[in-house]
Amino acid sequence: MIGIFDSGVGGLSVFREIHKILPDERFIYYSDNAHCPYGEKSREYIIDRARTITSFLISQGADIIVVACNTATAAAISTLRKEFPIPFIGMEPAVKPAAQATKTGVVGVLATAGTLKATKYIDTREKWAQNVKIVEHIGQGFVELVENGKITGPEAEEVTSRSVKPLVDAGADTIVLGCTHYPFLADTILKVTGKHVTLIDPAPAVAKHLLEVMTENDLIHTDGFSMDLHSSGDGTTLANTYNNLI
């Protein structure tokens, strides 16, 4: 069974890509929406939540866990790998493909505060973005939009515009979606930026890496698809978002 968790429904954008290449696996998903968003919370707080959720997922039969949250990956995945005896797959900052794709030489990064200050992101940026200009912005209000199911319309456009326009004004033609909630706003973001901007979603690469790790660890099974949804708060948005994917 593949366990997936996020601060909310954002990790379903990762599940969507995983399900494309592993359509017959069993899944269990945990939305920690009672404690969402993670972006401004302390590293210690996020580690504590990640431990609790991981213990629950393993108790329900998870053999491998996808930390489908950039902030939680940055804060907690090294601790989880030390403390639990199963494989973990985390989110990778997609700076490398963005740096390779840009034509203007300017890459925008939309992420949470927790991701942008994390060593994992900073190291990746320093390694792969030496020949491009990186402009960063916190996606203020993005997570709340997605958690409230407001991914299109005037309010979504107004909120996303505040964070996206500064990147476009700085010359970015490629924007990294550095939070798993953000792909659900992709159509709205492109409406704000125009179609000349390329959005980089790391989820397909994460799904591919999961397949590789599961193959190496003999965890591939084709018992038939199933999904077990759990949340720490109201599960309405989780259920609605999931039903719109399937």
Stockholm file with secondary structure:
# STOCKHOLM 1.0

chainA/1-246         MIGIFDSGVGGLSVFREIHKILPDERFIYYSDNAHCPYGEKSREYIIDRARTITSFLISQGADIIVVACNTATAAAISTLRKEFPIPFIGMEPAVKPAAQATKTGVVGVLATAGTLKATKYIDTREKWAQNVKIVEHIGQGFVELVENGKITGPEAEEVTSRSVKPLVDAGADTIVLGCTHYPFLADTILKVTGKHVTLIDPAPAVAKHLLEVMTENDLIHTDGFSMDLHSSGDGTTLANTYNNLI
#=GR chainA/1-246 SS CEEEEESSSTTHHHHHHHHHHCTTCEEEEEECGGGCCCTTSCHHHHHHHHHHHHHHHHHTTCSEEEECCHHHHHHHHHHHHHHSSSCEECCCCTHHHHHHHCSSSEEEEEECHHHHTSHHHHHHHHHHCTTSEEEEEECTTHHHHHHTTCCSSHHHHHHHHHHHHHHHHTTCSEEEEESTTGGGGHHHHHHHHCTTSEEECSHHHHHHHHHHHHHHTTCCCCSCCEEEEEESSCCHHHHHHHHHHC
#=GC SS_cons         CEEEEESSSTTHHHHHHHHHHCTTCEEEEEECGGGCCCTTSCHHHHHHHHHHHHHHHHHTTCSEEEECCHHHHHHHHHHHHHHSSSCEECCCCTHHHHHHHCSSSEEEEEECHHHHTSHHHHHHHHHHCTTSEEEEEECTTHHHHHHTTCCSSHHHHHHHHHHHHHHHHTTCSEEEEESTTGGGGHHHHHHHHCTTSEEECSHHHHHHHHHHHHHHTTCCCCSCCEEEEEESSCCHHHHHHHHHHC
//
